[in-house]
Every structure is written in structure tokens, then in C-alpha cells.
């Protein structure tokens, strides 16, 4: 019995694009296990159109994509039956189960009933715009499913088997069975409903030949999926060789015995107890890339219409690029290289322009510049980025270091604290006096008598004032030029305050549930806002308004208010814990948190209405957000990250990078490269998510910065400040 089950949770909160589960059950077995958060407005019409095309005899192949679950449902018409394959394109790429066959009439009836039922539910419970567009999309396909099925046009089949032995040992061979598709199958795939993956899922196997063992192991199943996973492993192996790692294990899709490599000695063994034999990591990586190239060429030779197939093209490009990386860089002459470096430095002064590359950026290499150890109070310190290099801000010490060699540019220390900004301004306090410093000069620009309250480490410059906090509670404003204390605010019944500036206002949120709006000029309190819960974090400017996070225990809320009058516009209470700071991007605001130990990203519009939410699949929280053009990057303490577009599309996701950090750090983007913090800091292409480089930072990483030259600065909890520079970058020229 064939049945299509569509989730019903979306009816409780109708949205423009309902997200819910969809199941394809054959005798009670769900072939689409894991498809629990799919866009029904896209998946259901795609399924109805695909089955209608098969039943009408127009196509013999069809494909339905379930992007959230990384599943592809492939349908093959075989006379009165349809063969169903479910491919998982995540790690590891594989078939979810062996192909199954179902009667065409039975499948048509199940899909027709599900499509009509879903259209009726949307018409009754969904938004009007969705019902109209869905009705137009399903009208013709549902009508065609009521007609009798037509047999497809039969065409002569091509030879069904192609076998390629390894060119050398060690090496990989493959065999394609039933590789001959009907003439024009690839061309039909280009039109959409026939799919692009379906022509590549021919059965067969891939095997590995080692010295003395022509069949070390075999992986049955579609060779394309096996080669796709092996190419991913080859990229990881090449990176491990480049980074000088010790060991690597190769076991795609559970193939046994696993191949264990010692990358330092160039030895390998099959399984834990196998005899060692020589096998350098770069040689094995080359063999893996050659397998993908050979398989892509075999598909192109079998059907010229598959030459432009994006799945085949992606596999071939990854393997060609991997082989080019294994050959190593070509060094330019010293004089020319120095001239180019000097010219690039002059042009890029003060801006973060993308790297100028002749093609697509594929690999970066970073070199260690310098390291400073033993910096005090690193767990409470901040790392800022000044004009000449990093600025280390601890409660009682602030130091600035040269970008080039780590030389100390200036240092400010005081018993009652130092407040400093990245541009060199600092206010230091001792028992009797308060001092003001500007830039590199060793002497104070001004000094005044002091009442002995501690200051810092936060310092904000605004309209000729230097604003700082005392004991994270009292706000003090000094005149930048003379050092005169202009005003002070000590909120009553408050243990913690957060300070921000916006326009002509200073905004002070407190853990007592009050927010003060002050005139910067004289410190006059223009309004005092009472919130139902304590404030958590500094207010975030959003146009003429500000966002503030409220929370008590496990109950959290997001507040939007007018920065000039303090009038609340709306309050949104998400059903989340461990909330991140809010991030406004354009006309939308994003927040991330946990729900039942799973990460969730929420998107709200300017009126506080929830537009969509997406599962993050980044492990446990907390999370940090960073902006990109029309998108946001979410990072976790484990080093995992994902980019989500403003429309809600998950563009890419990268996994964990070692042990979790102390807390989640936001990603940084410089020179069109996004840096994802973790035990291993990864440089990622912000558009496609490809990992361009990795730099070992350690599990104690507490701060990360990147300047306009793409120099990296890491601060760990042991008080070590490390600097790395961009040594080289590699590109693929089209």
C-alpha cells in the first residue's frame, strides 16, 4: 500500500511558506525518513508534477528535492512500475535504502489524493496568496493525474556496463551497471522535473587496489555517490597533509577494513592489525581525486547531454582543483613579488576590499607573525583593532601592539582601572587622580582629582565626550579635551548596567528593569522606561529605534522602542533559551537560541511579526550572530556555523571544529573572507561555504579580530595574543 502523509502542525500557525513533515510510506515504511521541516509549498507541487510527467509518458526519470533533509527522491518509469531511490547528499553521501518498485497506478492515486488534500487544507487554513499560487501550480498536474497513464516512448538502450581498472597501485577502480540511459534522458533532465541527479544514479561499485591486495575493499551502490563522498574525504586529507597532522582514517560509508594513515612517516595499514606498507597521504589524495575525474568523464562519454549536468560538473571541478592544490604553488620572482605586495598594501589602506584574484578563490595559507604571552586578566579582557594593530583591554591594563612585529606601541596601567578605545584614547584612574591619554604619547593629556571609584574597561567616544562605566553600574562622562567630569548617572537598586549611544542619546539599561535615555550634552534624563523584566545586554541601534533583550530565568523577550522618546513599539517573547544578542539586518531582525536542546534562528520584521524560523543543526548553544549582505552567519561554541539568507534559505553549513570554546564568538568578515571562530579558526567563502584555510587557535580562544590586510589576531584565556598574516592565496582560473 502506497500513501503520502503530510504534516498538520503548519495549520496551527499558517505562514506564507508552511514548513512541516512529509512521508512516502510503502507498506508502512517511510522512504523519506528525516523530512520533518520541508517547505510544503515547494515539495508537494514538485512531487505532483514529477509523477504526472511519468504517468503521461513524457519522461522516464523524475526527481523531487527535499533540501532541509538533504534528500533527493528519484523516480524511474519502468513499464507499469516506478522505481524509487532516495539519495542523501549530506555526509556521507549514500542511498538511504535499496531501490524499491511500486505500481504506477498506485503511486498516481496516492499522489493525487495527497495533492488534492493539501490544496484543500491550504485553501481553508492558509493565507489567500498561498492558496492562489498553489492552486495555479497544481491545477494542470492534478488534472493530468486523473487521465489514464500512457506508456513512455521506448528507445533502444545503450550498452549497460562500463568498467575502469585502477591506472596504478594504489588506486581506485569503478564499474557502472545499467549506465546506458535512454537517449535524451539527460536532455530531459535539463528541463526541470526530470531532475539532474537521476541520470547519475546508475548502480555499480567502487574498489580500492593496494600493493598485494587488488581488492582491499569494495563499496557497492551508485559509484557517483561513493565518488562524491571520497572527493570530500580527499579534500580533508589534502588539508591534513598541508597542516602537518599526524593521522588520517579513510572509511567511506563504513567500508571495512578502514585505511589508517600515518602522515608523518608515509605509512598506512588496512585495519588496526594490518601490516604497514608505504603510502604517502598526497599519493592517496591524488588517487581519490583521479577517481572523481574518471567517473565524471565516463558519464560525459556515455551521454553528451550530461556534460553540463551541475552535479557532474561540481564533482569534476572539485577533483581538478584538488589535484592543482597537490601540485603546490608557483613562487613569483622576489622582486616582482615584493613590488606587488607593496602596491596591494598601498591600495588597500584603511579599507576591507575583496582579495584580487584571477579566478575563484579556493585556498588560503596563513603564517604566524608573532606571539605575546602572559597578558593579565585575559578572561575579562577585550581585544580591539586599532589603526596600527591590536589593542588589548584588561580591567587594569591596556596595551597596543604593532601589526607588523608585535612591538609595544603604548601601555596604560592603573590600580583602579583603565578604560580604552581602539583609536588610542584612554582614561586611567588611581586613588587620587584620573588621567587622560591620546595615542602613542607617554604623558597624560590631562589629569584631575578623583574620588576613587574604579573605571573601565569600556570606553565610548561621542560628541566630544568619553563615556565609561564604574563597577559595571555607574555611568561617567568626561570631556575629551579637558578631562572635566561633565555628568554622572548612578541608577538606584542596580547591580549591573549596559551602556550604548545612539544619536544625541546615551542609553543605559539596568538589571533592575529600567532603561534611561539621557542627553549626551548634559546627562539630563529625558525618559525612564520600565520593562517587565531585567535588561540583559547593551541596547542595539536600529535606525531611530533600539532593540533590547529582556530576561528572567528561562523567560526572555525582545523589546523595540523609540530612542528619542523611549516609547515602546512592540515586545516579542520567543519560546527559546540561551538567546543571542539581537542582530538587525536591513528591515529584519534575527535572534538565535535553543528549544529542546536544538538551535533555532528566528527572523522578525519591523512590526515584531515572526516571518520564519529555521533549525540550525549546530549543536548546543549559546550562539553568536554576525551580519553579511542580505544574510546572517550563526556560530556556536563548537566552531560550527551556518549562513542563512534574509529569505530563510540555508545557504551553507560547516560542522564543528574540535572541542567547544568557553563561549560562542561571532564570525568576522574581512577581504570577502568569513572567519569562523573555533578550536580551529576556519576561513570560509561567505557565498558558498567552502573552507579556504584552517588555523589552530586552541580551546581557550576568547577573542578574534581580523584587519583590512586579513591579518588574524587570537586571544586565549591563558593571556596569549597571537598574530597571523596571509601568506598566500590560491585560485582556480576558468
Beta strands, then each sheet from edge to edge (+ up, - down):
strand 1: 2-6
strand 2: 19-20
strand 3: 22-26
strand 4: 29-30
strand 5: 38-39
strand 6: 61-66
strand 7: 71-78
strand 8: 81-88
strand 9: 94-95
strand 10: 100-103
strand 11: 161-164
strand 12: 171-177
strand 13: 203-210
strand 14: 213-220
strand 15: 247-250
strand 16: 259-262
strand 17: 267-270
strand 18: 277-278
strand 19: 360-372
strand 20: 382-385
strand 21: 390-394
strand 22: 397-401
strand 23: 408-413
strand 24: 418-420
strand 25: 426-429
strand 26: 433-437
strand 27: 446-449
strand 28: 459-462
strand 29: 465-470
strand 30: 474-479
strand 31: 485-489
strand 32: 497-502
strand 33: 505-510
strand 34: 514-519
strand 35: 525-530
strand 36: 540-542
strand 37: 545-552
strand 38: 555-562
strand 39: 568-572
strand 40: 583-585
strand 41: 588-595
strand 42: 598-604
strand 43: 610-615
strand 44: 623-628
strand 45: 631-636
strand 46: 641-645
strand 47: 650-654
strand 48: 668-670
strand 49: 673-676
strand 50: 680-684
strand 51: 691-696
strand 52: 701-706
strand 53: 712-716
strand 54: 721-732
sheet 1: 1+ 3- 4+
sheet 2: 2+ 5-
sheet 3: 6+ 7- 8+ 9-
sheet 4: 6+ 7- 8+ 10-
sheet 5: 11+ 12- 13+ 14-
sheet 6: 15+ 16- 17+ 18-
sheet 7: 19+ 54- 53+ 52-
sheet 8: 20+ 21- 22+ 23-
sheet 9: 24+ 25- 26+ 27-
sheet 10: 28+ 29- 30+ 31-
sheet 11: 32+ 33- 34+ 35-
sheet 12: 36+ 37- 38+ 39-
sheet 13: 40+ 41- 42+ 43-
sheet 14: 44+ 45- 46+ 47-
sheet 15: 48+ 49- 50+ 51-
end
